[in-house]
Amino acid sequence: LEGAGEASEGMHMVHPAILAIDEVAATSPEVLARKAFFRDYSQRYGQFSGFASYAADALHLIVRAIEDAGSTDPVKIRDALERQRYNGLTGRFVFSDRYHGGVAGNALTVVTVRNGKWVLAN
């Protein structure tokens, strides 16, 4: 948004709700964790990156898969990832031997830019 300035006003994007986390009601431990991550990240780096939750979740999933596999062997890590179910910062992740997309579709929402800030579109 910073680079686009006023030209971004009214722009829409499909993204996890963490970009507009201030508008999300804290109804679960997962949402509270997302709010805390958004706050801490923004304080530390001056603004929030829409990619930050993906990176944090990826790191967590890989570490967990290595622990579950008891190995750093790539095949064993892949097999452990395929069994993962995880409520992350981005949303719910579900993997299988046939589905490697990870994040569930219901983790996504439409956000829009209002007054230079991401907000929920609905």
All heavy atoms as an XYZ file, in Angstrom:
936
protein
N       0.821     -1.201      0.000
C       0.000      0.000      0.000
C       0.854      1.250      0.000
O       0.481      2.243     -0.616
C      -0.917      0.007      1.225
C      -1.983     -1.070      1.286
C      -2.816     -0.929      2.543
C      -2.844     -1.051      0.059
N       1.966      1.176      0.672
C       2.831      2.348      0.765
C       3.301      2.800     -0.616
O       3.266      3.983     -0.920
C       4.039      2.006      1.645
C       4.692      3.202      2.266
C       5.759      2.777      3.253
O       5.399      2.275      4.330
O       6.942      2.936      2.921
N       3.696      1.857     -1.443
C       4.186      2.198     -2.777
C       3.102      2.716     -3.706
O       3.343      3.569     -4.545
N       1.881      2.202     -3.555
C       0.787      2.608     -4.436
C       0.128      3.901     -3.980
O      -0.514      4.584     -4.775
C      -0.258      1.500     -4.508
N       0.257      4.199     -2.703
C      -0.323      5.439     -2.171
C      -1.817      5.515     -2.383
O      -2.538      4.529     -2.250
N      -2.294      6.692     -2.761
C      -3.728      6.925     -2.935
C      -4.324      6.088     -4.064
O      -5.529      5.827     -4.068
C      -3.989      8.406     -3.184
C      -3.743      9.269     -1.966
C      -4.017     10.740     -2.225
O      -4.712     11.072     -3.211
O      -3.519     11.563     -1.437
N      -3.512      5.652     -5.016
C      -4.014      4.841     -6.124
C      -4.549      3.492     -5.646
O      -5.328      2.849     -6.343
C      -2.912      4.628     -7.160
N      -4.152      3.063     -4.441
C      -4.626      1.770     -3.932
C      -6.008      1.860     -3.301
O      -6.642      0.833     -3.050
C      -3.633      1.214     -2.902
O      -3.602      2.038     -1.751
N      -6.507      3.053     -3.055
C      -7.812      3.223     -2.406
C      -8.899      2.478     -3.181
O      -9.033      2.622     -4.390
C      -8.170      4.711     -2.301
C      -9.362      4.997     -1.456
C      -9.170      4.707      0.030
O      -8.014      4.640      0.510
O     -10.186      4.544      0.720
N      -9.641      1.625     -2.467
C     -10.720      0.849     -3.075
C     -10.276     -0.452     -3.715
O     -11.114     -1.226     -4.186
N      -8.988     -0.718     -3.758
C      -8.475     -1.947     -4.341
C      -8.944     -3.147     -3.512
O      -9.026     -3.077     -2.292
C      -6.944     -1.907     -4.371
C      -6.298     -3.131     -4.984
S      -4.487     -2.977     -5.049
C      -4.074     -3.165     -3.324
N      -9.252     -4.260     -4.173
C      -9.658     -5.491     -3.501
C      -8.601     -6.572     -3.704
O      -7.893     -6.572     -4.710
C     -10.978     -6.007     -4.082
C     -12.157     -5.183     -3.694
N     -12.434     -3.977     -4.281
C     -13.114     -5.399     -2.770
C     -13.536     -3.475     -3.753
N     -13.971     -4.312     -2.829
N      -8.557     -7.491     -2.757
C      -7.631     -8.617     -2.856
C      -8.183     -9.781     -2.037
O      -8.803     -9.577     -0.994
C      -6.255     -8.208     -2.319
C      -5.238     -9.322     -2.334
S      -3.543     -8.772     -1.941
C      -3.693     -8.268     -0.246
N      -7.957    -10.985     -2.505
C      -8.285    -12.186     -1.738
C      -7.049    -12.544     -0.931
O      -5.950    -12.710     -1.488
C      -8.694    -13.350     -2.667
C      -8.911    -14.619     -1.865
C      -9.938    -12.981     -3.454
N      -7.222    -12.649      0.393
C      -6.084    -12.866      1.277
C      -6.604    -13.357      2.621
O      -7.756    -13.131      2.955
C      -5.334    -11.538      1.469
C      -3.954    -11.691      1.991
N      -3.661    -11.836      3.320
C      -2.767    -11.718      1.349
C      -2.357    -11.954      3.478
N      -1.789    -11.879      2.300
N      -5.775    -14.000      3.434
C      -6.211    -14.304      4.798
C      -6.565    -13.025      5.555
O      -5.987    -11.960      5.317
C      -4.990    -14.997      5.415
C      -4.284    -15.593      4.239
C      -4.472    -14.586      3.129
N      -7.486    -13.137      6.470
C      -8.008    -11.978      7.198
C      -6.974    -11.305      8.093
O      -7.230    -10.227      8.624
C      -9.219    -12.384      8.026
N      -5.796    -11.894      8.254
C      -4.786    -11.303      9.133
C      -4.419     -9.880      8.688
O      -4.035     -9.059      9.507
C      -3.537    -12.197      9.273
C      -2.699    -11.750     10.472
C      -2.750    -12.239      7.984
C      -1.664    -12.752     10.923
N      -4.584     -9.559      7.400
C      -4.293     -8.194      6.941
C      -5.231     -7.181      7.576
O      -4.880     -6.015      7.732
C      -4.415     -8.094      5.421
C      -3.234     -8.563      4.599
C      -3.495     -8.344      3.120
C      -1.951     -7.887      5.016
N      -6.449     -7.616      7.930
C      -7.443     -6.731      8.544
C      -7.803     -7.254      9.930
O      -8.942     -7.186     10.359
C      -8.675     -6.650      7.657
N      -6.825     -7.759     10.654
C      -7.068     -8.463     11.908
C      -7.742     -7.595     12.962
O      -8.460     -8.118     13.824
C      -5.759     -9.103     12.454
C      -6.073    -10.204     13.466
C      -4.837     -8.045     13.029
C      -6.749    -11.412     12.900
N      -7.585     -6.292     12.896
C      -8.253     -5.415     13.859
C      -9.770     -5.511     13.762
O     -10.476     -5.222     14.724
C      -7.832     -3.955     13.658
C      -6.392     -3.708     14.076
O      -5.843     -4.521     14.857
O      -5.818     -2.704     13.633
N     -10.271     -5.923     12.609
C     -11.710     -6.038     12.404
C     -12.262     -7.428     12.719
O     -13.456     -7.644     12.644
C     -12.063     -5.678     10.965
C     -11.742     -4.246     10.627
C     -12.328     -3.845      9.298
O     -12.610     -4.714      8.456
O     -12.520     -2.639      9.123
N     -11.384     -8.361     13.043
C     -11.804     -9.738     13.308
C     -12.030     -9.906     14.802
O     -11.168     -9.554     15.614
C     -10.734    -10.738     12.802
C     -11.132    -12.161     13.124
C     -10.514    -10.555     11.301
N     -13.198    -10.437     15.163
C     -13.523    -10.658     16.573
C     -12.645    -11.779     17.132
O     -12.454    -12.809     16.489
C     -14.994    -11.022     16.726
N     -12.117    -11.561     18.320
C     -11.254    -12.547     18.984
C     -12.131    -13.602     19.647
O     -12.469    -13.508     20.817
C     -10.352    -11.868     19.993
N     -12.524    -14.618     18.873
C     -13.431    -15.644     19.372
C     -12.759    -16.994     19.587
O     -13.422    -17.954     19.947
C     -14.601    -15.840     18.385
O     -14.059    -16.167     17.097
C     -15.439    -14.572     18.262
N     -11.458    -17.060     19.354
C     -10.750    -18.338     19.504
C      -9.283    -18.069     19.839
O      -8.776    -16.975     19.584
C     -10.834    -19.151     18.209
O     -10.069    -18.516     17.194
N      -8.612    -19.073     20.378
C      -7.174    -18.914     20.637
C      -6.385    -18.607     19.365
O      -5.412    -17.866     19.397
C      -6.761    -20.260     21.233
C      -8.017    -20.849     21.772
C      -9.123    -20.351     20.880
N      -6.825    -19.165     18.223
C      -6.127    -18.923     16.963
C      -6.205    -17.448     16.565
O      -5.215    -16.861     16.119
C      -6.709    -19.791     15.836
C      -6.422    -21.265     15.990
C      -7.422    -21.979     16.910
O      -8.483    -21.422     17.218
O      -7.106    -23.106     17.334
N      -7.376    -16.835     16.731
C      -7.518    -15.420     16.377
C      -6.704    -14.552     17.334
O      -6.062    -13.586     16.913
C      -8.997    -14.994     16.345
C      -9.122    -13.489     16.130
C      -9.743    -15.735     15.241
N      -6.697    -14.901     18.606
C      -5.867    -14.157     19.564
C      -4.396    -14.239     19.187
O      -3.664    -13.249     19.265
C      -6.091    -14.678     20.983
C      -7.451    -14.357     21.599
C      -7.628    -15.105     22.922
C      -7.615    -12.862     21.795
N      -3.948    -15.421     18.747
C      -2.555    -15.588     18.313
C      -2.276    -14.747     17.075
O      -1.203    -14.127     16.962
C      -2.262    -17.058     18.042
N      -3.223    -14.677     16.145
C      -3.047    -13.869     14.934
C      -2.945    -12.395     15.285
O      -2.124    -11.663     14.737
C      -4.202    -14.124     13.961
C      -4.168    -15.510     13.373
C      -5.393    -15.846     12.562
N      -5.359    -17.269     12.261
C      -6.419    -18.044     12.229
N      -7.628    -17.554     12.428
N      -6.289    -19.334     11.969
N      -3.798    -11.947     16.200
C      -3.766    -10.546     16.624
C      -2.415    -10.212     17.279
O      -1.831     -9.167     17.004
C      -4.916    -10.252     17.585
C      -6.268    -10.138     16.897
C      -7.363     -9.846     17.910
C      -8.691     -9.605     17.234
N      -8.839     -8.273     16.649
N      -1.938    -11.107     18.137
C      -0.659    -10.888     18.811
C       0.490    -10.871     17.798
O       1.386    -10.024     17.880
C      -0.423    -11.952     19.875
N       0.471    -11.797     16.840
C       1.515    -11.843     15.816
C       1.508    -10.553     14.997
O       2.559     -9.951     14.753
C       1.321    -13.059     14.905
C       2.367    -13.181     13.831
C       3.618    -13.691     14.122
C       2.095    -12.776     12.530
C       4.593    -13.801     13.120
C       3.056    -12.883     11.535
C       4.303    -13.401     11.830
N       0.321    -10.118     14.567
C       0.201     -8.886     13.784
C       0.761     -7.701     14.565
O       1.542     -6.912     14.043
C      -1.268     -8.637     13.417
C      -1.479     -7.437     12.542
C      -1.529     -7.577     11.169
C      -1.624     -6.167     13.083
C      -1.719     -6.477     10.353
C      -1.819     -5.055     12.274
C      -1.860     -5.217     10.908
N       0.365     -7.585     15.824
C       0.824     -6.481     16.674
C       2.337     -6.523     16.847
O       3.031     -5.531     16.630
C       0.138     -6.560     18.045
C       0.551     -5.451     19.017
C       0.164     -5.769     20.453
N       0.901     -6.950     20.908
C       0.319     -8.041     21.411
N      -0.973     -8.115     21.557
N       1.068     -9.063     21.793
N       2.860     -7.686     17.234
C       4.299     -7.809     17.494
C       5.123     -7.575     16.235
O       6.151     -6.891     16.269
C       4.615     -9.182     18.089
C       4.004     -9.399     19.461
O       3.537     -8.408     20.091
O       3.970    -10.563     19.914
N       4.690     -8.140     15.108
C       5.406     -7.964     13.854
C       5.407     -6.490     13.446
O       6.445     -5.936     13.068
C       4.767     -8.825     12.754
C       5.541     -8.820     11.460
C       6.404     -9.864     11.160
C       5.429     -7.774     10.540
C       7.119     -9.868      9.970
C       6.143     -7.772      9.367
C       6.987     -8.815      9.081
O       7.707     -8.816      7.917
N       4.232     -5.863     13.530
C       4.108     -4.458     13.132
C       4.964     -3.549     14.012
O       5.591     -2.607     13.515
C       2.645     -4.017     13.199
O       1.877     -4.770     12.289
N       4.997     -3.826     15.303
C       5.826     -3.025     16.214
C       7.304     -3.193     15.899
O       8.063     -2.229     15.896
C       5.548     -3.405     17.664
C       4.228     -2.890     18.181
C       3.915     -3.385     19.584
O       4.591     -4.240     20.139
N       2.849     -2.849     20.162
N       7.690     -4.414     15.619
C       9.110     -4.675     15.372
C       9.588     -4.113     14.041
O      10.694     -3.583     13.932
C       9.376     -6.177     15.421
C      10.837     -6.494     15.174
C      11.213     -7.850     15.588
N      12.648     -8.006     15.450
C      13.316     -9.034     15.841
N      12.699    -10.020     16.437
N      14.603     -9.109     15.656
N       8.762     -4.234     12.981
C       9.213     -3.857     11.650
C       8.559     -2.574     11.108
O       8.835     -2.179      9.982
C       8.981     -5.010     10.667
C       9.768     -6.238     11.064
C       9.127     -7.337     11.637
C      11.150     -6.289     10.914
C       9.854     -8.461     12.030
C      11.882     -7.402     11.302
C      11.221     -8.480     11.867
O      11.931     -9.578     12.249
N       7.687     -1.949     11.888
C       7.087     -0.688     11.480
C       5.844     -0.810     10.630
O       5.094      0.147     10.468
N       5.623     -1.954     10.038
C       4.421     -2.229      9.251
C       4.298     -3.739      9.098
O       5.246     -4.471      9.376
C       4.466     -1.558      7.891
C       5.587     -2.058      7.005
C       5.672     -1.278      5.704
O       5.103     -0.208      5.559
N       6.382     -1.820      4.739
N       3.139     -4.195      8.656
C       2.916     -5.634      8.527
C       3.083     -6.061      7.077
O       2.585     -5.407      6.167
C       1.519     -6.009      9.023
C       1.297     -7.489      9.094
C       1.842     -8.228     10.129
C       0.572     -8.153      8.121
C       1.666     -9.599     10.204
C       0.389     -9.528      8.184
C       0.937    -10.244      9.231
N       3.768     -7.166      6.875
C       3.902     -7.756      5.540
C       2.851     -8.845      5.373
O       2.721     -9.717      6.235
C       5.290     -8.376      5.366
O       5.306     -9.186      4.202
N       2.136     -8.810      4.281
C       1.140     -9.841      4.003
C       1.732    -11.224      3.843
O       1.010    -12.221      3.895
N       3.032    -11.319      3.682
C       3.694    -12.608      3.541
C       4.177    -13.174      4.874
O       4.557    -14.341      4.964
C       4.895    -12.495      2.590
C       4.514    -12.057      1.212
C       4.842    -10.785      0.763
C       3.819    -12.899      0.362
C       4.482    -10.365     -0.503
C       3.459    -12.497     -0.909
C       3.788    -11.218     -1.342
N       4.169    -12.368      5.926
C       4.746    -12.771      7.208
C       4.079    -13.994      7.807
O       4.755    -14.894      8.321
C       4.693    -11.601      8.196
N       2.754    -14.062      7.756
C       2.074    -15.211      8.359
C       2.372    -16.494      7.585
O       2.509    -17.565      8.186
C       0.563    -14.975      8.438
O      -0.018    -14.876      7.151
N       2.492    -16.393      6.266
C       2.837    -17.572      5.467
C       4.221    -18.096      5.861
O       4.413    -19.306      6.013
C       2.842    -17.243      3.971
C       1.493    -16.982      3.375
C       1.110    -15.705      2.993
C       0.589    -18.028      3.152
C      -0.128    -15.466      2.422
C      -0.639    -17.799      2.576
C      -0.996    -16.519      2.214
O      -2.218    -16.282      1.647
N       5.179    -17.191      6.002
C       6.541    -17.592      6.362
C       6.589    -18.217      7.753
O       7.227    -19.255      7.959
C       7.479    -16.387      6.291
N       5.891    -17.598      8.707
C       5.878    -18.135     10.071
C       5.220    -19.507     10.105
O       5.713    -20.430     10.775
C       5.151    -17.173     11.006
N       4.119    -19.664      9.384
C       3.446    -20.971      9.341
C       4.320    -22.023      8.662
O       4.392    -23.171      9.115
C       2.108    -20.866      8.614
C       1.038    -20.188      9.441
O       1.152    -20.160     10.688
O       0.060    -19.688      8.842
N       4.984    -21.649      7.578
C       5.847    -22.601      6.872
C       6.961    -23.098      7.785
O       7.238    -24.300      7.842
C       6.438    -21.953      5.623
N       7.579    -22.187      8.505
C       8.643    -22.569      9.424
C       8.105    -23.514     10.504
O       8.708    -24.553     10.798
C       9.275    -21.334     10.051
C      10.429    -21.586     11.007
C      11.569    -22.317     10.309
C      10.918    -20.275     11.588
N       6.957    -23.161     11.068
C       6.362    -24.002     12.104
C       6.031    -25.404     11.563
O       6.315    -26.413     12.217
C       5.089    -23.353     12.656
C       4.463    -24.140     13.753
N       4.832    -23.983     15.072
C       3.525    -25.108     13.729
C       4.136    -24.830     15.806
N       3.330    -25.518     15.016
N       5.453    -25.462     10.370
C       5.086    -26.752      9.773
C       6.312    -27.621      9.497
O       6.290    -28.829      9.746
C       4.292    -26.529      8.482
C       2.857    -26.065      8.678
C       2.302    -25.462      7.392
C       1.986    -27.221      9.148
N       7.372    -27.013      8.993
C       8.601    -27.780      8.704
C       9.223    -28.299      9.995
O       9.612    -29.474     10.076
C       9.614    -26.926      7.912
C       9.088    -26.648      6.510
C      10.983    -27.578      7.868
C       9.001    -27.862      5.602
N       9.329    -27.449     11.007
C       9.907    -27.884     12.287
C       9.076    -29.023     12.866
O       9.615    -30.038     13.317
C      10.010    -26.701     13.281
C      10.326    -27.181     14.686
C      11.063    -25.716     12.801
N       7.757    -28.852     12.834
C       6.873    -29.893     13.367
C       7.006    -31.198     12.582
O       7.018    -32.286     13.163
C       5.437    -29.379     13.318
C       4.506    -30.119     14.228
C       3.247    -29.319     14.401
N       2.141    -30.086     13.850
C       0.899    -29.692     13.864
N       0.575    -28.516     14.340
N      -0.041    -30.448     13.373
N       7.134    -31.103     11.255
C       7.291    -32.302     10.430
C       8.614    -33.004     10.730
O       8.665    -34.239     10.803
C       7.199    -31.942      8.950
N       9.677    -32.248     10.914
C      10.976    -32.847     11.259
C      10.879    -33.551     12.611
O      11.362    -34.673     12.770
C      12.091    -31.783     11.256
C      12.361    -31.319      9.824
C      13.371    -32.317     11.905
C      13.242    -30.083      9.735
N      10.227    -32.905     13.569
C      10.050    -33.523     14.888
C       9.209    -34.792     14.790
O       9.557    -35.822     15.366
C       9.397    -32.535     15.860
C      10.294    -31.392     16.245
C       9.595    -30.295     17.031
O       8.349    -30.310     17.152
O      10.319    -29.404     17.529
N       8.096    -34.719     14.040
C       7.225    -35.890     13.880
C       7.938    -37.031     13.155
O       7.746    -38.196     13.486
C       5.950    -35.526     13.118
C       5.002    -34.648     13.906
O       5.236    -34.445     15.124
O       4.031    -34.146     13.307
N       8.749    -36.671     12.155
C       9.475    -37.683     11.378
C      10.666    -38.238     12.145
O      11.127    -39.346     11.860
C       9.949    -37.091     10.056
N      11.159    -37.453     13.098
C      12.364    -37.861     13.813
C      13.569    -37.912     12.904
O      14.523    -38.649     13.146
N      13.522    -37.094     11.842
C      14.566    -37.171     10.827
C      14.552    -35.896      9.990
O      13.543    -35.202      9.919
C      14.292    -38.367      9.911
O      15.171    -38.385      8.813
N      15.695    -35.638      9.336
C      15.758    -34.560      8.358
C      15.770    -35.109      6.932
O      16.004    -34.358      5.981
C      17.004    -33.674      8.583
O      18.169    -34.495      8.532
C      16.914    -32.931      9.907
N      15.479    -36.377      6.789
C      15.382    -36.997      5.468
C      14.193    -36.372      4.728
O      13.072    -36.370      5.243
C      15.183    -38.502      5.607
C      14.980    -39.171      4.262
O      15.980    -39.458      3.584
O      13.799    -39.400      3.896
N      14.403    -35.852      3.516
C      13.326    -35.167      2.795
C      12.064    -36.007      2.584
O      10.953    -35.495      2.680
C      13.968    -34.796      1.451
C      15.427    -34.747      1.721
C      15.675    -35.791      2.790
N      12.215    -37.280      2.307
C      11.045    -38.140      2.091
C      10.258    -38.301      3.386
O       9.016    -38.224      3.399
C      11.466    -39.514      1.515
C      10.281    -40.475      1.457
C      12.085    -39.334      0.137
N      10.955    -38.472      4.492
C      10.276    -38.596      5.785
C       9.610    -37.284      6.193
O       8.522    -37.285      6.771
C      11.251    -39.070      6.854
C      11.694    -40.508      6.642
C      12.657    -40.969      7.696
C      13.055    -42.414      7.419
N      13.990    -42.920      8.410
N      10.243    -36.164      5.884
C       9.637    -34.860      6.162
C       8.375    -34.691      5.328
O       7.332    -34.264      5.838
C      10.631    -33.714      5.894
C      11.787    -33.770      6.890
C       9.924    -32.360      5.968
C      12.924    -32.830      6.557
N       8.451    -35.029      4.045
C       7.264    -34.933      3.183
C       6.135    -35.788      3.716
O       4.986    -35.343      3.811
C       7.599    -35.359      1.763
C       6.387    -35.230      0.820
C       6.389    -36.191     -0.340
N       6.452    -37.552      0.129
C       7.065    -38.536     -0.515
N       7.689    -38.303     -1.652
N       7.077    -39.764     -0.029
N       6.456    -37.016      4.096
C       5.429    -37.916      4.628
C       4.809    -37.348      5.902
O       3.591    -37.429      6.103
C       6.011    -39.300      4.900
C       6.398    -40.044      3.615
O       5.976    -39.609      2.521
O       7.131    -41.049      3.732
N       5.618    -36.754      6.755
C       5.103    -36.146      7.986
C       4.252    -34.915      7.665
O       3.214    -34.698      8.302
C       6.257    -35.780      8.920
N       4.659    -34.120      6.680
C       3.857    -32.960      6.275
C       2.485    -33.390      5.762
O       1.481    -32.733      6.022
C       4.576    -32.157      5.184
C       5.607    -31.153      5.641
C       6.378    -30.605      4.445
C       4.970    -30.027      6.421
N       2.449    -34.500      5.048
C       1.187    -34.974      4.485
C       0.185    -35.411      5.548
O      -0.984    -35.617      5.241
C       1.446    -36.106      3.492
C       2.098    -35.610      2.216
C       2.457    -36.713      1.242
O       2.428    -37.908      1.621
O       2.757    -36.381      0.082
N       0.619    -35.524      6.779
C      -0.278    -35.893      7.887
C      -0.657    -34.677      8.747
O      -1.392    -34.823      9.715
C       0.383    -36.949      8.762
C       0.613    -38.281      8.053
C       1.117    -39.345      9.016
N       2.405    -39.029      9.617
C       3.594    -39.339      9.100
N       3.669    -39.977      7.947
N       4.709    -39.016      9.727
N      -0.150    -33.500      8.390
C      -0.339    -32.324      9.235
C      -1.754    -31.772      9.179
O      -2.382    -31.711      8.126
C       0.628    -31.208      8.808
C       2.076    -31.565      8.958
C       2.700    -30.993     10.203
O       2.109    -30.238     10.945
N       3.934    -31.357     10.421
N      -2.224    -31.343     10.334
C      -3.436    -30.542     10.528
C      -3.002    -29.445     11.487
O      -2.525    -29.734     12.578
C      -4.570    -31.342     11.162
C      -4.951    -32.620     10.448
C      -5.670    -32.323      9.133
N      -6.075    -33.529      8.431
C      -5.319    -34.185      7.553
N      -4.098    -33.787      7.310
N      -5.769    -35.245      6.925
N      -3.139    -28.185     11.081
C      -2.563    -27.100     11.876
C      -3.384    -25.832     11.724
O      -3.685    -25.402     10.611
C      -1.123    -26.875     11.399
C      -0.428    -25.664     11.952
C      -0.171    -25.539     13.308
C      -0.007    -24.641     11.106
C       0.473    -24.414     13.808
C       0.650    -23.525     11.595
C       0.878    -23.426     12.949
O       1.521    -22.316     13.445
N      -3.763    -25.231     12.839
C      -4.418    -23.919     12.829
C      -3.337    -22.873     12.987
O      -2.848    -22.633     14.084
C      -5.437    -23.809     13.965
C      -6.684    -24.578     13.674
O      -7.176    -24.566     12.551
N      -7.203    -25.272     14.656
N      -2.960    -22.274     11.880
C      -1.844    -21.344     11.894
C      -2.261    -19.895     11.864
O      -3.431    -19.553     12.017
N      -1.287    -19.035     11.644
C      -1.514    -17.603     11.577
C      -2.256    -17.219     10.303
O      -3.028    -16.269     10.276
C      -0.178    -16.860     11.644
C       0.598    -17.075     12.932
C       2.026    -16.581     12.786
C      -0.104    -16.402     14.101
N      -2.026    -17.979      9.249
C      -2.675    -17.733      7.973
C      -4.075    -18.311      7.940
O      -4.957    -17.784      7.291
C      -1.830    -18.346      6.834
O      -0.498    -17.839      6.938
C      -2.383    -18.029      5.480
N      -4.274    -19.400      8.643
C      -5.552    -20.104      8.670
C      -5.319    -21.571      8.935
O      -4.247    -21.973      9.396
N      -6.297    -22.393      8.621
C      -6.197    -23.830      8.856
C      -5.453    -24.485      7.690
O      -5.768    -24.240      6.532
C      -7.583    -24.441      8.981
C      -7.549    -25.929      9.171
C      -8.512    -26.362     10.251
N      -8.569    -27.804     10.379
C      -7.759    -28.511     11.156
N      -6.845    -27.895     11.860
N      -7.861    -29.802     11.237
N      -4.476    -25.318      8.036
C      -3.711    -26.076      7.049
C      -4.083    -27.550      7.169
O      -4.117    -28.086      8.280
C      -2.197    -25.943      7.299
C      -1.641    -24.602      6.919
C      -1.741    -23.526      7.789
C      -1.014    -24.422      5.697
C      -1.227    -22.289      7.452
C      -0.493    -23.185      5.353
C      -0.603    -22.111      6.231
N      -4.352    -28.153      6.041
C      -4.656    -29.579      5.985
C      -3.923    -30.138      4.765
O      -4.113    -29.657      3.654
C      -6.172    -29.844      5.849
C      -6.448    -31.323      5.738
C      -6.932    -29.232      7.013
N      -3.094    -31.124      4.984
C      -2.337    -31.753      3.905
C      -2.732    -33.219      3.780
O      -3.252    -33.812      4.723
C      -0.825    -31.696      4.183
C      -0.254    -30.312      4.229
C      -0.117    -29.634      5.426
C       0.156    -29.683      3.067
C       0.422    -28.364      5.480
C       0.699    -28.407      3.097
C       0.829    -27.753      4.309
N      -2.441    -33.799      2.648
C      -2.585    -35.241      2.449
C      -1.599    -35.650      1.367
O      -0.905    -34.809      0.798
C      -4.017    -35.601      2.029
O      -4.243    -35.230      0.675
N      -1.588    -36.945      1.071
C      -0.680    -37.405      0.022
C      -1.119    -36.913     -1.359
O      -0.356    -36.937     -2.301
C      -0.549    -38.922      0.036
C      -1.865    -39.643     -0.217
O      -2.943    -39.012     -0.088
O      -1.819    -40.839     -0.527
N      -2.353    -36.433     -1.475
C      -2.852    -35.920     -2.749
C      -3.068    -34.408     -2.746
O      -3.242    -33.802     -3.788
C      -4.164    -36.604     -3.113
C      -3.993    -38.075     -3.359
C      -5.334    -38.707     -3.649
N      -5.200    -40.149     -3.638
C      -5.153    -40.882     -4.726
N      -5.222    -40.325     -5.903
N      -5.037    -42.185     -4.630
N      -3.101    -33.809     -1.569
C      -3.352    -32.368     -1.470
C      -2.185    -31.701     -0.769
O      -2.000    -31.858      0.434
C      -4.656    -32.096     -0.711
C      -4.965    -30.624     -0.599
C      -5.284    -29.875     -1.730
C      -4.908    -29.979      0.620
C      -5.549    -28.518     -1.636
C      -5.176    -28.618      0.722
C      -5.490    -27.904     -0.402
O      -5.748    -26.563     -0.306
N      -1.419    -30.941     -1.544
C      -0.243    -30.265     -1.009
C      -0.431    -28.749     -0.922
O       0.512    -28.035     -0.605
C       0.990    -30.582     -1.859
C       1.351    -32.028     -1.831
N       1.653    -32.735     -2.969
C       1.418    -32.914     -0.819
C       1.922    -33.996     -2.653
N       1.776    -34.126     -1.359
N      -1.649    -28.272     -1.197
C      -1.911    -26.836     -1.142
C      -1.857    -26.285      0.262
O      -1.512    -25.136      0.476
N      -2.227    -27.118      1.217
C      -2.108    -26.725      2.605
C      -3.249    -25.899      3.124
O      -4.195    -26.424      3.687
N      -3.180    -24.590      2.942
C      -4.150    -23.699      3.575
C      -5.541    -23.936      2.990
O      -5.721    -24.048      1.779
C      -3.724    -22.216      3.475
C      -3.903    -21.649      2.088
C      -4.467    -21.375      4.477
N      -6.509    -24.073      3.884
C      -7.888    -24.325      3.481
C      -8.497    -23.072      2.859
O      -8.169    -21.941      3.250
C      -8.701    -24.769      4.693
N      -9.389    -23.264      1.912
C     -10.018    -22.143      1.216
C     -10.768    -21.203      2.141
O     -10.836    -19.997      1.886
N     -11.320    -21.721      3.231
C     -12.076    -20.852      4.140
C     -11.159    -19.941      4.957
O     -11.638    -19.117      5.723
C     -12.999    -21.656      5.048
C     -12.260    -22.590      5.976
O     -11.028    -22.674      5.954
N     -13.002    -23.309      6.786
N      -9.855    -20.061      4.782
C      -8.919    -19.149      5.443
C      -8.834    -17.821      4.687
O      -8.278    -16.857      5.194
C      -7.532    -19.779      5.526
N      -9.390    -17.794      3.484
C      -9.295    -16.606      2.643
C     -10.561    -15.765      2.720
O     -11.655    -16.286      2.904
C      -9.029    -17.016      1.192
C      -7.765    -17.838      0.973
C      -7.692    -18.316     -0.469
C      -6.530    -17.056      1.358
N     -10.391    -14.473      2.563
C     -11.505    -13.531      2.548
C     -11.160    -12.424      1.561
O     -10.053    -12.390      1.017
C     -11.774    -12.966      3.961
O     -13.012    -12.263      3.949
C     -10.658    -12.055      4.432
N     -12.084    -11.527      1.347
C     -11.816    -10.380      0.478
C     -11.527     -9.182      1.382
O     -12.296     -8.879      2.297
C     -13.006    -10.079     -0.449
C     -12.718     -8.845     -1.307
C     -13.303    -11.284     -1.337
N     -10.396     -8.551      1.136
C     -10.031     -7.331      1.847
C      -9.985     -6.190      0.831
O      -9.816     -6.418     -0.365
C      -8.671     -7.466      2.593
C      -8.779     -8.446      3.745
C      -7.558     -7.882      1.650
N     -10.163     -4.999      1.327
C     -10.124     -3.824      0.464
C      -9.352     -2.718      1.170
O      -9.162     -2.775      2.383
C     -11.548     -3.350      0.095
O     -11.463     -2.344     -0.911
C     -12.308     -2.825      1.301
N      -8.916     -1.738      0.411
C      -8.172     -0.622      0.985
C      -9.142      0.529      1.239
O      -9.843      0.977      0.321
C      -7.036     -0.156      0.052
C      -6.290      1.022      0.654
C      -6.088     -1.301     -0.242
N      -9.176      0.962      2.492
C      -9.952      2.136      2.881
C      -9.068      3.035      3.721
O      -8.509      2.583      4.715
C     -11.191      1.723      3.698
C     -12.442      1.818      2.882
C     -13.689      1.599      3.704
N     -14.392      0.479      3.091
C     -14.768     -0.608      3.716
N     -14.572     -0.750      4.994
N     -15.369     -1.566      3.062
N      -8.937      4.267      3.303
C      -8.114      5.247      4.003
C      -6.701      4.746      4.241
O      -6.132      4.891      5.321
C      -8.763      5.643      5.336
C     -10.126      6.270      5.121
O     -10.287      7.087      4.226
N     -11.087      5.880      5.928
N      -6.145      4.072      3.220
C      -4.762      3.607      3.289
C      -4.533      2.403      4.173
O      -3.400      2.124      4.547
N      -5.597      1.669      4.491
C      -5.479      0.525      5.378
C      -6.322     -0.632      4.859
O      -7.401     -0.421      4.293
C      -5.988      0.949      6.779
C      -5.889     -0.117      7.821
C      -6.373      0.411      9.164
C      -6.362     -0.715     10.181
N      -6.916     -0.327     11.468
N      -5.828     -1.872      5.041
C      -6.607     -3.046      4.655
C      -7.756     -3.236      5.637
O      -7.546     -3.199      6.856
C      -5.748     -4.299      4.659
C      -4.755     -4.367      3.550
C      -3.394     -4.277      3.660
C      -5.027     -4.552      2.168
N      -2.819     -4.389      2.423
C      -3.800     -4.558      1.491
C      -6.204     -4.710      1.429
C      -3.701     -4.722      0.119
C      -6.106     -4.867      0.046
C      -4.871     -4.866     -0.587
N      -8.962     -3.451      5.113
C     -10.134     -3.736      5.922
C     -10.913     -4.868      5.271
O     -10.733     -5.145      4.073
C     -11.052     -2.495      6.100
C     -10.329     -1.373      6.848
C     -11.566     -2.000      4.758
N     -11.772     -5.523      6.037
C     -12.621     -6.565      5.465
C     -13.588     -5.918      4.482
O     -14.162     -4.866      4.769
C     -13.392     -7.293      6.564
C     -12.537     -8.055      7.572
C     -13.422     -8.648      8.668
C     -11.714     -9.138      6.896
N     -13.764     -6.552      3.338
C     -14.600     -5.964      2.287
C     -16.090     -6.069      2.598
O     -16.873     -5.255      2.145
C     -14.320     -6.616      0.944
N     -16.476     -7.044      3.381
C     -17.908     -7.229      3.624
C     -18.349     -6.488      4.816
O     -18.246     -6.206      5.767
C     -18.287     -8.688      3.725
C     -17.307     -9.516      4.535
O     -16.344     -9.015      5.080
N     -17.543    -10.805      4.585
